[in-house]
Amino acid sequence: MLASIPSPADATLNIGPLELHYYGIVIAIGVAMAFSITRRRFERFGGDTEQLDRVLVWTVLVGFLGGRFGYVLTHLDTFFGENARLAPWQVIAIWEGGLAFFGGVFFGMITAYVMLKITKQPILPFFDAVAVAVPTAQAMGRLGNWFNQELFGGPTELPWALEIEERFRPDGLESFATFHPTFLYELILNMLAVGVMLWLEKKRQWKRGSIFLVYLMLYGVIRFLMELLRTDEQIQWLDGIGIPLRNNGLISILVFLIAGAILLRRETGKGDALGKIVARDQLVLAELVAARDGLTDVDTALVTADLEGEAMPPADTGADPDSDAEPTRDDA
């Protein structure tokens, strides 16, 4: 070895009788960063930040629970059965690591959608706001894997290899001292994804919600590559039929294809599966503009509200374009 990255000697910080886990600390910092970024972008997209904290708190809370549920579901042998390494009660020990990102995103997206409807906030601008915030927070959160010496890749002697203590090495790999630092790879790739999305936003006018689809595609590629390197134990759904593809690798492919198909159709004008949400967001943003500017006619605000970075056309409700019928909340 010419060089290597040492792992932290301790995963906890002791302050008197208080024991803090570095994993939890970096996750908390990541969440705070995500809150700040989302608030600034959501406000720039025309949203009302007064109700945003409520939406974010519930989204993060349910997202964490969903992330843990997804992890436990794919690591049942770790907690249950004769060869379990951890006690069943440790399914709640999030501070020890073990959050499934796709599980967190899935449950977080559902929660955000419901909360945005309850608080009467635009949906697609919110998802475009978090498209940059989530990978930034995730990049910070990956440092927690470094502190816990978990989720590393296979053995390697590259100059940037990660030193792993023997007690954390997978079965059969105890004789190897250094491994691929997948936490570092994913940290760097997430920040590159942020840069790509910000660059794309400046290069062209995207329909609102499309940047979030770009993020899903980018992360699908990132995660698929990481799954080729990682060695942590995981139940593999397709293993029984001879396909050596890890669960998250399979999910990454599906996420990339689905997000890509939706993005292609809506940006090429061949259709928009999000049309109903777009129509609703137009009316919600129009009401916010009317309230902000003291307008009594929401229809006047409808053509000035900013949904896609420019003057917004009336909502497409499926009516005859030559008709005098006006869009209503029921239509949206």
Residue frames as qw, qx, qy, qz and C-alpha x, y, z in Angstrom:
[[0.000, 0.888, 0.460, 0.000, 0.00, 0.00, 0.00],
 [0.388, 0.373, -0.024, 0.842, 1.34, 3.40, -1.00],
 [0.178, -0.147, 0.298, -0.926, -1.32, 5.12, 1.06],
 [0.267, -0.436, -0.849, -0.137, -4.75, 4.51, 2.52],
 [0.326, -0.546, -0.031, -0.772, -7.64, 6.26, 4.25],
 [0.139, 0.013, -0.863, 0.485, -7.81, 5.43, 7.97],
 [0.419, -0.596, -0.590, -0.349, -11.16, 4.75, 9.57],
 [0.290, -0.684, 0.244, -0.624, -12.08, 6.72, 12.71],
 [0.239, 0.183, -0.875, 0.380, -10.96, 5.04, 15.90],
 [0.101, 0.311, 0.761, -0.560, -14.28, 5.73, 17.60],
 [0.037, -0.459, -0.673, -0.578, -17.84, 6.09, 16.33],
 [0.349, -0.803, -0.482, -0.025, -19.05, 8.04, 19.36],
 [0.187, 0.526, -0.236, 0.795, -18.36, 11.38, 21.02],
 [0.538, -0.526, -0.609, 0.249, -18.51, 11.40, 24.82],
 [0.003, -0.556, 0.126, -0.822, -19.38, 14.67, 26.55],
 [0.388, -0.313, 0.567, -0.656, -19.53, 13.90, 30.25],
 [0.507, 0.078, 0.819, -0.257, -22.28, 11.30, 30.76],
 [0.650, 0.597, 0.129, -0.453, -23.65, 12.03, 27.27],
 [0.488, -0.152, 0.737, 0.441, -22.70, 9.69, 24.42],
 [0.520, 0.664, 0.006, -0.538, -23.30, 11.03, 20.91],
 [0.758, 0.140, 0.560, 0.304, -22.95, 8.90, 17.79],
 [0.108, -0.417, 0.386, 0.816, -21.12, 10.59, 14.93],
 [0.108, 0.303, 0.840, 0.436, -23.53, 8.86, 12.56],
 [0.048, -0.778, -0.615, 0.120, -26.41, 10.76, 14.13],
 [0.200, -0.687, 0.003, 0.698, -24.47, 14.02, 14.20],
 [0.118, -0.205, 0.579, 0.780, -23.67, 14.01, 10.47],
 [0.031, 0.500, 0.819, 0.280, -27.23, 12.93, 9.63],
 [0.112, -0.807, -0.440, 0.379, -28.55, 15.88, 11.66],
 [0.159, -0.546, 0.261, 0.780, -26.17, 18.26, 9.86],
 [0.118, 0.096, 0.777, 0.611, -27.31, 16.85, 6.52],
 [0.017, -0.679, -0.733, -0.022, -30.98, 17.35, 7.43],
 [0.140, -0.776, -0.178, 0.589, -30.30, 20.95, 8.49],
 [0.153, -0.321, 0.515, 0.780, -28.54, 21.61, 5.17],
 [0.067, 0.343, 0.840, 0.415, -31.45, 20.08, 3.27],
 [0.050, -0.774, -0.563, 0.286, -33.96, 22.24, 5.16],
 [0.133, -0.677, 0.082, 0.720, -32.03, 25.41, 4.32],
 [0.109, -0.142, 0.685, 0.706, -31.57, 24.57, 0.63],
 [0.044, 0.491, 0.845, 0.206, -35.19, 23.48, 0.19],
 [0.047, -0.783, -0.421, 0.455, -36.54, 26.66, 1.80],
 [0.078, -0.569, 0.275, 0.771, -34.49, 28.94, -0.46],
 [0.035, -0.017, 0.792, 0.609, -35.33, 27.07, -3.66],
 [0.020, 0.564, 0.826, -0.009, -39.02, 26.58, -2.81],
 [0.005, -0.768, -0.258, 0.586, -39.43, 30.29, -2.15],
 [0.048, -0.430, 0.485, 0.760, -37.67, 31.10, -5.43],
 [0.001, -0.166, -0.882, -0.441, -40.09, 28.80, -7.25],
 [0.351, -0.349, -0.271, -0.825, -43.07, 30.67, -5.82],
 [0.587, -0.381, -0.714, 0.027, -43.94, 28.53, -2.81],
 [0.390, -0.773, 0.066, -0.495, -44.98, 29.76, 0.63],
 [0.474, 0.285, -0.725, 0.411, -42.30, 28.92, 3.20],
 [0.422, -0.401, 0.373, -0.722, -44.60, 29.61, 6.18],
 [0.912, -0.098, 0.144, -0.371, -46.09, 26.12, 5.90],
 [0.673, 0.503, -0.543, -0.002, -42.93, 24.47, 4.58],
 [0.053, -0.469, 0.786, -0.400, -41.35, 23.50, 7.91],
 [0.731, -0.036, 0.471, -0.492, -44.40, 21.42, 8.79],
 [0.872, 0.420, -0.145, -0.208, -44.14, 19.59, 5.48],
 [0.437, 0.605, -0.636, 0.197, -40.39, 19.03, 5.86],
 [0.342, -0.407, 0.714, -0.456, -40.58, 17.74, 9.43],
 [0.843, 0.089, 0.382, -0.368, -43.17, 15.10, 8.54],
 [0.776, 0.559, -0.277, -0.092, -41.36, 14.19, 5.33],
 [0.224, 0.594, -0.720, 0.279, -38.05, 13.66, 7.12],
 [0.520, -0.280, 0.654, -0.473, -39.64, 11.76, 10.03],
 [0.892, 0.222, 0.273, -0.283, -41.58, 9.32, 7.87],
 [0.630, 0.659, -0.410, -0.011, -38.64, 9.13, 5.46],
 [0.050, -0.546, 0.784, -0.292, -36.36, 7.93, 8.25],
 [0.688, -0.057, 0.610, -0.389, -38.91, 5.34, 9.36],
 [0.848, 0.480, 0.020, -0.224, -39.31, 4.20, 5.76],
 [0.391, 0.696, -0.596, 0.084, -35.56, 4.04, 5.31],
 [0.295, -0.389, 0.810, -0.324, -35.18, 1.84, 8.37],
 [0.812, 0.178, 0.412, -0.373, -38.08, -0.36, 7.30],
 [0.745, 0.606, -0.242, -0.136, -36.47, -0.85, 3.89],
 [0.150, 0.623, -0.745, 0.187, -33.13, -1.73, 5.46],
 [0.513, -0.204, 0.745, -0.374, -34.60, -4.27, 7.89],
 [0.841, 0.351, 0.185, -0.367, -36.71, -5.80, 5.11],
 [0.733, 0.587, -0.343, 0.017, -33.60, -6.52, 3.03],
 [0.249, 0.481, -0.742, 0.395, -31.44, -7.59, 6.02],
 [0.796, -0.407, -0.086, -0.439, -33.82, -9.87, 7.91],
 [0.894, -0.005, -0.380, 0.240, -31.05, -12.39, 8.60],
 [0.292, 0.446, -0.407, 0.742, -29.14, -9.70, 10.48],
 [0.352, -0.351, 0.338, -0.799, -31.88, -9.34, 13.11],
 [0.834, -0.090, 0.248, -0.484, -33.81, -12.60, 13.06],
 [0.907, 0.269, -0.317, -0.070, -32.96, -16.29, 12.86],
 [0.906, -0.342, -0.022, 0.248, -30.22, -18.55, 14.19],
 [0.688, 0.116, 0.064, 0.714, -27.36, -16.66, 12.52],
 [0.010, -0.941, -0.206, -0.270, -28.54, -13.15, 13.45],
 [0.530, 0.236, -0.313, 0.752, -25.72, -10.77, 14.40],
 [0.119, -0.248, 0.240, -0.931, -28.00, -8.30, 16.17],
 [0.123, 0.310, 0.837, -0.434, -30.87, -8.66, 18.61],
 [0.117, 0.612, 0.701, 0.348, -34.41, -8.14, 17.22],
 [0.159, -0.867, -0.343, 0.324, -34.89, -5.00, 19.33],
 [0.364, -0.457, 0.271, 0.765, -32.02, -3.37, 17.45],
 [0.332, 0.544, 0.612, 0.469, -34.26, -2.82, 14.43],
 [0.075, -0.956, -0.277, -0.057, -34.94, 0.56, 16.07],
 [0.564, -0.607, 0.141, 0.542, -31.24, 1.35, 16.64],
 [0.549, 0.808, 0.139, 0.162, -30.92, 3.77, 13.72],
 [0.154, -0.929, 0.333, 0.050, -27.90, 5.42, 15.35],
 [0.656, -0.351, 0.625, 0.234, -25.90, 2.26, 14.66],
 [0.093, 0.354, -0.647, -0.669, -26.43, 2.70, 10.92],
 [0.176, 0.228, 0.947, 0.143, -28.69, 0.98, 8.46],
 [0.390, 0.587, 0.276, -0.654, -31.02, 3.20, 6.43],
 [0.510, 0.300, 0.691, 0.416, -32.25, 2.12, 3.01],
 [0.022, -0.283, 0.131, 0.950, -32.17, 5.23, 0.85],
 [0.229, -0.176, -0.676, -0.678, -34.81, 4.08, -1.62],
 [0.318, -0.535, -0.775, 0.105, -37.16, 3.19, 1.22],
 [0.199, -0.518, -0.304, 0.775, -36.70, 6.63, 2.71],
 [0.060, 0.145, -0.371, -0.915, -37.26, 8.39, -0.61],
 [0.242, -0.330, -0.809, -0.423, -40.39, 6.36, -1.39],
 [0.319, -0.640, -0.662, 0.225, -42.11, 6.98, 1.93],
 [0.216, -0.444, -0.104, 0.863, -40.80, 10.54, 2.07],
 [0.058, -0.055, -0.518, -0.852, -42.25, 11.35, -1.37],
 [0.298, -0.518, -0.761, -0.252, -45.67, 10.01, -0.40],
 [0.346, -0.617, -0.483, 0.516, -45.63, 11.96, 2.86],
 [0.151, -0.282, 0.127, 0.939, -44.54, 15.17, 1.12],
 [0.132, -0.264, -0.658, -0.693, -47.30, 14.80, -1.49],
 [0.351, -0.625, -0.697, -0.014, -49.98, 14.34, 1.19],
 [0.353, -0.576, -0.306, 0.671, -48.67, 17.18, 3.37],
 [0.115, -0.098, 0.304, 0.941, -48.39, 19.58, 0.43],
 [0.232, -0.446, -0.673, -0.543, -52.02, 18.92, -0.45],
 [0.412, -0.646, -0.592, 0.250, -53.09, 19.40, 3.16],
 [0.313, -0.576, -0.110, 0.747, -51.19, 22.69, 3.48],
 [0.465, 0.830, 0.302, -0.058, -52.28, 23.82, -0.03],
 [0.216, -0.729, 0.445, 0.473, -48.75, 24.18, -1.35],
 [0.675, 0.583, -0.339, -0.299, -47.49, 23.53, -4.91],
 [0.941, -0.192, 0.278, 0.026, -46.17, 20.00, -5.34],
 [0.834, 0.418, 0.045, 0.358, -43.78, 20.02, -8.30],
 [0.154, 0.842, -0.286, 0.430, -41.84, 23.14, -7.19],
 [0.660, -0.622, 0.373, -0.196, -41.28, 21.38, -3.88],
 [0.950, -0.006, 0.261, 0.172, -39.83, 18.30, -5.52],
 [0.599, 0.667, -0.080, 0.436, -37.57, 20.43, -7.71],
 [0.214, -0.851, 0.320, -0.358, -36.42, 22.21, -4.55],
 [0.770, -0.464, 0.430, -0.081, -35.50, 18.97, -2.78],
 [0.902, 0.409, -0.024, 0.134, -33.84, 17.57, -5.92],
 [0.396, 0.667, -0.401, 0.487, -30.73, 19.56, -4.98],
 [0.438, -0.640, 0.394, -0.494, -31.22, 19.37, -1.22],
 [0.963, -0.184, 0.114, -0.161, -31.45, 15.56, -0.91],
 [0.874, 0.286, -0.194, 0.343, -28.12, 14.62, -2.56],
 [0.121, 0.694, -0.384, 0.597, -26.40, 17.37, -0.58],
 [0.653, -0.508, 0.343, -0.445, -27.73, 15.91, 2.65],
 [1.000, 0.021, 0.012, -0.020, -26.92, 12.41, 1.51],
 [0.606, 0.563, -0.364, 0.429, -23.34, 13.36, 0.74],
 [0.197, -0.614, 0.489, -0.587, -22.99, 14.57, 4.32],
 [0.853, -0.276, 0.222, -0.384, -24.76, 11.49, 5.67],
 [0.907, 0.285, -0.296, 0.095, -22.33, 9.13, 3.94],
 [0.153, 0.609, -0.596, 0.499, -19.68, 10.31, 6.38],
 [0.705, -0.373, 0.368, -0.478, -21.70, 8.41, 8.97],
 [0.984, 0.152, -0.088, -0.035, -20.88, 5.16, 7.13],
 [0.502, 0.578, -0.478, 0.431, -17.21, 6.09, 7.42],
 [0.290, -0.538, 0.530, -0.588, -17.48, 6.53, 11.20],
 [0.847, -0.156, 0.330, -0.388, -19.37, 3.24, 11.55],
 [0.094, -0.415, 0.861, 0.278, -17.01, 1.36, 9.20],
 [0.571, 0.330, 0.723, -0.203, -19.94, 0.01, 7.17],
 [0.612, 0.717, 0.294, -0.153, -21.16, -0.26, 3.58],
 [0.104, -0.693, 0.548, 0.457, -17.66, -0.30, 2.11],
 [0.757, 0.475, -0.300, -0.334, -16.72, -2.04, -1.13],
 [0.988, 0.024, -0.091, 0.119, -14.58, -5.03, -1.96],
 [0.680, -0.521, 0.191, 0.480, -10.87, -5.44, -1.14],
 [0.560, 0.776, 0.015, 0.291, -8.45, -3.16, -2.96],
 [0.665, -0.379, -0.020, 0.643, -4.91, -1.81, -2.65],
 [0.300, 0.757, 0.223, 0.536, -5.56, 1.46, -4.47],
 [0.330, 0.221, -0.345, 0.850, -3.83, 4.50, -2.91],
 [0.360, -0.305, 0.119, -0.874, -7.19, 5.75, -1.61],
 [0.585, -0.225, -0.773, -0.095, -8.24, 2.38, -0.14],
 [0.493, -0.623, 0.115, -0.596, -10.12, 2.48, 3.17],
 [0.213, 0.235, -0.874, 0.369, -8.68, 0.76, 6.24],
 [0.727, -0.371, -0.214, -0.537, -11.26, -1.43, 8.01],
 [0.341, -0.454, 0.736, -0.368, -10.78, -3.05, 11.41],
 [0.170, 0.089, -0.969, -0.156, -10.97, -6.84, 11.35],
 [0.190, 0.303, 0.810, -0.465, -14.14, -6.96, 13.46],
 [0.446, 0.568, 0.165, -0.671, -16.01, -5.05, 10.73],
 [0.174, 0.378, -0.735, -0.535, -14.78, -7.10, 7.77],
 [0.835, 0.086, -0.110, -0.533, -17.25, -9.44, 6.00],
 [0.835, -0.201, 0.512, -0.026, -17.01, -13.19, 6.43],
 [0.850, 0.325, 0.296, 0.291, -14.33, -14.59, 4.16],
 [0.416, 0.770, -0.034, 0.483, -12.55, -11.25, 3.79],
 [0.603, -0.789, -0.019, 0.118, -10.95, -11.06, 7.23],
 [0.763, -0.176, 0.195, 0.591, -7.45, -11.28, 5.75],
 [0.354, 0.579, 0.254, 0.689, -7.88, -8.09, 3.73],
 [0.339, -0.414, -0.370, 0.759, -7.03, -4.82, 5.44],
 [0.092, 0.382, -0.064, -0.917, -8.23, -2.23, 2.91],
 [0.354, 0.511, 0.781, 0.058, -11.41, -1.87, 0.86],
 [0.147, 0.464, 0.401, 0.776, -13.06, 0.44, -1.66],
 [0.021, -0.293, -0.462, 0.836, -14.29, 3.60, 0.16],
 [0.052, 0.518, 0.727, 0.448, -17.77, 3.57, -1.36],
 [0.179, -0.808, -0.422, 0.370, -18.85, 6.24, 1.14],
 [0.217, -0.563, 0.224, 0.765, -16.34, 8.60, -0.49],
 [0.163, 0.136, 0.736, 0.643, -17.29, 7.60, -4.03],
 [0.044, -0.685, -0.709, -0.161, -20.96, 8.26, -3.34],
 [0.223, -0.758, -0.214, 0.574, -20.22, 11.52, -1.52],
 [0.185, -0.362, 0.417, 0.813, -18.28, 12.84, -4.53],
 [0.061, 0.267, 0.795, 0.541, -20.81, 11.57, -7.08],
 [0.080, -0.753, -0.634, 0.154, -23.73, 13.10, -5.18],
 [0.145, -0.730, -0.019, 0.668, -22.05, 16.50, -5.18],
 [0.142, -0.132, 0.641, 0.742, -21.30, 16.11, -8.90],
 [0.030, 0.536, 0.811, 0.230, -25.01, 15.36, -9.42],
 [0.100, -0.808, -0.359, 0.457, -25.87, 18.59, -7.60],
 [0.159, -0.513, 0.335, 0.774, -23.52, 20.48, -9.91],
 [0.120, 0.155, 0.805, 0.561, -25.04, 18.85, -13.00],
 [0.007, -0.701, -0.713, 0.013, -28.59, 19.76, -11.94],
 [0.117, -0.788, -0.129, 0.590, -27.69, 23.38, -11.20],
 [0.168, -0.312, 0.558, 0.750, -25.94, 23.58, -14.58],
 [0.093, 0.367, 0.843, 0.382, -28.95, 22.10, -16.37],
 [0.024, -0.784, -0.538, 0.310, -31.27, 24.60, -14.68],
 [0.087, -0.712, 0.133, 0.684, -29.19, 27.44, -16.12],
 [0.216, -0.151, 0.729, 0.632, -28.81, 25.93, -19.59],
 [0.219, -0.260, -0.684, -0.645, -32.49, 25.59, -20.47],
 [0.500, -0.184, 0.229, -0.815, -36.05, 26.09, -19.26],
 [0.184, -0.052, -0.982, 0.007, -37.37, 22.86, -17.72],
 [0.561, -0.499, -0.401, -0.525, -40.94, 22.06, -16.87],
 [0.355, -0.545, 0.516, -0.558, -41.44, 22.23, -13.16],
 [0.891, -0.187, 0.334, -0.244, -40.80, 18.80, -11.65],
 [0.854, 0.472, -0.209, 0.057, -38.40, 17.68, -14.37],
 [0.158, 0.693, -0.610, 0.351, -35.25, 18.44, -12.38],
 [0.648, -0.347, 0.568, -0.369, -36.44, 16.00, -9.73],
 [0.951, 0.266, 0.120, -0.102, -36.77, 13.36, -12.46],
 [0.525, 0.694, -0.433, 0.234, -33.21, 14.20, -13.56],
 [0.276, -0.601, 0.640, -0.391, -32.08, 13.64, -9.98],
 [0.874, -0.085, 0.399, -0.264, -33.76, 10.23, -9.83],
 [0.861, 0.492, -0.116, 0.063, -32.00, 9.23, -13.04],
 [0.259, 0.730, -0.533, 0.342, -28.61, 10.46, -11.83],
 [0.466, -0.477, 0.636, -0.388, -28.92, 8.73, -8.49],
 [0.958, 0.128, 0.159, -0.204, -30.11, 5.56, -10.20],
 [0.718, 0.567, -0.340, 0.216, -26.80, 5.45, -12.08],
 [0.036, -0.667, 0.586, -0.458, -24.77, 6.34, -8.98],
 [0.697, -0.322, 0.499, -0.402, -26.39, 3.70, -6.81],
 [0.960, 0.266, -0.027, -0.087, -26.16, 0.99, -9.46],
 [0.534, 0.617, -0.480, 0.321, -22.41, 1.57, -9.70],
 [0.262, -0.562, 0.600, -0.505, -22.03, 1.50, -5.91],
 [0.888, -0.121, 0.274, -0.348, -23.95, -1.77, -5.68],
 [0.852, 0.421, -0.301, 0.079, -21.36, -3.37, -7.96],
 [0.325, 0.551, -0.579, 0.506, -18.72, -2.62, -5.31],
 [0.488, -0.502, 0.390, -0.598, -20.47, -3.08, -1.98],
 [0.422, 0.149, -0.892, 0.071, -20.05, -6.27, 0.06],
 [0.370, -0.137, 0.576, -0.716, -22.62, -5.85, 2.87],
 [0.107, 0.193, 0.975, 0.012, -25.01, -8.75, 3.35],
 [0.440, 0.228, 0.035, -0.868, -28.41, -8.39, 1.76],
 [0.607, 0.300, 0.726, -0.124, -31.30, -10.60, 0.78],
 [0.068, 0.306, -0.546, -0.777, -31.24, -10.74, -3.04],
 [0.678, 0.299, 0.323, -0.589, -34.69, -11.08, -4.57],
 [0.753, 0.523, -0.259, -0.305, -33.45, -12.51, -7.89],
 [0.135, -0.559, 0.818, -0.029, -30.82, -14.80, -6.44],
 [0.679, 0.044, 0.689, -0.249, -33.18, -17.78, -6.60],
 [0.776, 0.579, 0.240, -0.077, -33.36, -17.57, -10.40],
 [0.805, 0.020, 0.221, 0.550, -29.63, -17.19, -10.89],
 [0.285, 0.811, 0.090, 0.503, -29.42, -13.40, -11.39],
 [0.619, -0.291, -0.344, 0.643, -26.59, -12.01, -9.19],
 [0.061, 0.557, 0.121, 0.819, -28.13, -8.55, -8.94],
 [0.172, -0.207, -0.644, 0.716, -28.46, -6.91, -5.55],
 [0.060, 0.723, 0.674, -0.136, -31.86, -5.51, -4.59],
 [0.044, -0.811, -0.065, 0.580, -30.75, -1.89, -4.73],
 [0.183, -0.261, 0.644, 0.696, -29.13, -2.51, -8.09],
 [0.112, 0.444, 0.839, 0.294, -32.45, -3.75, -9.45],
 [0.028, -0.832, -0.460, 0.309, -34.33, -0.81, -7.92],
 [0.188, -0.596, 0.241, 0.743, -31.76, 1.60, -9.38],
 [0.154, 0.055, 0.755, 0.635, -32.41, 0.29, -12.88],
 [0.010, 0.650, 0.753, 0.101, -36.19, 0.60, -12.44],
 [0.139, -0.803, -0.232, 0.532, -35.91, 4.13, -11.02],
 [0.193, -0.394, 0.447, 0.780, -33.70, 5.22, -13.91],
 [0.099, 0.231, 0.810, 0.530, -36.00, 3.77, -16.57],
 [0.049, -0.736, -0.673, 0.058, -39.27, 5.05, -15.09],
 [0.159, -0.776, -0.088, 0.604, -37.95, 8.55, -14.35],
 [0.214, -0.274, 0.556, 0.755, -36.30, 8.69, -17.77],
 [0.111, 0.426, 0.810, 0.388, -39.48, 7.68, -19.58],
 [0.073, -0.840, -0.492, 0.217, -41.57, 10.31, -17.78],
 [0.237, -0.664, 0.148, 0.693, -38.91, 12.98, -18.34],
 [0.235, -0.040, 0.680, 0.694, -38.61, 12.22, -22.05],
 [0.070, 0.601, 0.754, 0.256, -42.36, 12.35, -22.66],
 [0.123, -0.881, -0.371, 0.266, -42.99, 15.59, -20.79],
 [0.257, -0.661, 0.233, 0.665, -39.94, 17.47, -22.09],
 [0.193, -0.029, 0.711, 0.676, -40.49, 16.44, -25.72],
 [0.424, 0.166, 0.008, -0.890, -44.14, 17.44, -25.62],
 [0.408, -0.002, -0.837, -0.366, -45.43, 13.91, -26.23],
 [0.652, -0.523, -0.492, -0.244, -47.48, 13.83, -23.06],
 [0.018, 0.473, -0.549, 0.689, -47.25, 14.54, -19.37],
 [0.554, -0.319, -0.768, 0.041, -48.19, 11.95, -16.77],
 [0.292, -0.317, -0.503, 0.749, -48.00, 14.76, -14.21],
 [0.012, -0.426, -0.397, -0.813, -50.59, 16.91, -16.00],
 [0.464, -0.713, -0.483, -0.206, -53.15, 16.87, -13.17],
 [0.597, -0.524, -0.224, 0.565, -50.52, 17.91, -10.65],
 [0.319, 0.099, 0.204, 0.920, -49.36, 20.69, -13.01],
 [0.195, -0.599, -0.457, -0.628, -52.92, 22.02, -13.30],
 [0.578, -0.706, -0.397, 0.103, -53.37, 21.95, -9.52],
 [0.576, -0.315, -0.072, 0.751, -50.03, 23.68, -8.93],
 [0.173, 0.373, 0.308, 0.858, -50.99, 26.43, -11.37],
 [0.376, -0.721, -0.391, -0.432, -54.09, 27.25, -9.37],
 [0.686, -0.580, -0.269, 0.347, -52.30, 27.00, -6.01],
 [0.500, -0.101, 0.060, 0.858, -49.52, 29.32, -7.17],
 [0.004, -0.544, -0.376, -0.750, -52.10, 31.69, -8.67],
 [0.515, -0.763, -0.370, -0.122, -53.80, 31.96, -5.28],
 [0.660, -0.437, -0.112, 0.601, -50.45, 32.65, -3.62],
 [0.328, 0.188, 0.232, 0.896, -49.70, 35.38, -6.17],
 [0.221, -0.686, -0.430, -0.544, -53.15, 36.87, -5.71],
 [0.612, -0.717, -0.294, 0.157, -52.71, 36.93, -1.92],
 [0.617, -0.237, 0.016, 0.750, -49.21, 38.40, -2.23],
 [0.198, 0.160, 0.292, 0.922, -50.19, 41.15, -4.67],
 [0.215, 0.341, 0.455, -0.794, -53.57, 41.90, -3.16],
 [0.290, 0.033, -0.609, -0.737, -55.46, 40.74, -6.24],
 [0.601, 0.082, 0.506, -0.613, -59.10, 39.78, -5.97],
 [0.832, 0.417, -0.114, -0.347, -59.20, 38.02, -9.33],
 [0.710, -0.355, 0.586, 0.162, -57.34, 34.71, -9.16],
 [0.777, 0.496, 0.340, 0.187, -57.58, 34.35, -12.95],
 [0.240, 0.941, -0.203, 0.126, -55.45, 37.47, -13.32],
 [0.421, -0.685, 0.595, -0.019, -52.85, 35.94, -11.02],
 [0.905, 0.082, 0.418, 0.021, -53.05, 32.69, -12.94],
 [0.716, 0.644, 0.054, 0.262, -51.24, 34.15, -15.94],
 [0.108, 0.861, -0.371, 0.330, -48.57, 35.82, -13.83],
 [0.785, -0.508, 0.346, -0.080, -47.79, 33.04, -11.34],
 [0.267, 0.669, -0.685, -0.110, -44.38, 31.49, -11.91],
 [0.941, -0.128, 0.262, -0.170, -44.59, 27.71, -12.33],
 [0.902, 0.201, 0.184, 0.334, -41.89, 27.11, -14.91],
 [0.519, -0.331, 0.128, 0.778, -39.67, 30.16, -14.54],
 [0.034, 0.073, 0.380, 0.921, -41.71, 32.29, -16.95],
 [0.509, 0.026, 0.093, -0.855, -45.25, 33.62, -17.42],
 [0.246, 0.045, 0.963, -0.104, -47.54, 30.69, -16.75],
 [0.347, -0.132, -0.567, -0.735, -50.38, 29.83, -19.15],
 [0.696, -0.230, 0.180, -0.656, -53.84, 28.94, -17.83],
 [0.466, -0.220, 0.846, -0.136, -54.16, 25.42, -16.47],
 [0.412, 0.139, -0.732, -0.524, -54.85, 22.70, -19.02],
 [0.533, -0.046, 0.621, -0.573, -58.08, 21.15, -17.77],
 [0.309, 0.147, 0.914, 0.219, -58.89, 19.16, -20.88],
 [0.362, 0.715, 0.432, -0.413, -61.47, 21.69, -22.06],
 [0.586, 0.647, 0.320, 0.368, -61.76, 23.07, -25.58],
 [0.477, -0.192, -0.037, 0.857, -58.99, 25.70, -25.94],
 [0.007, -0.335, -0.328, -0.883, -61.48, 28.03, -27.69],
 [0.414, -0.649, -0.631, -0.101, -63.99, 27.66, -24.91],
 [0.097, -0.703, 0.170, -0.684, -64.66, 30.49, -22.44],
 [0.824, -0.496, -0.269, -0.047, -64.78, 28.02, -19.57],
 [0.016, -0.792, 0.484, -0.373, -62.45, 28.98, -16.74],
 [0.580, 0.096, -0.773, 0.238, -60.34, 26.47, -14.78],
 [0.612, -0.632, 0.058, -0.471, -61.64, 25.63, -11.34],
 [0.280, -0.524, 0.763, -0.254, -60.18, 23.82, -8.38],
 [0.840, 0.075, 0.472, -0.256, -62.40, 20.82, -9.18],
 [0.761, 0.625, -0.165, -0.055, -60.97, 20.72, -12.71],
 [0.162, 0.705, -0.661, 0.199, -57.44, 20.70, -11.28]]
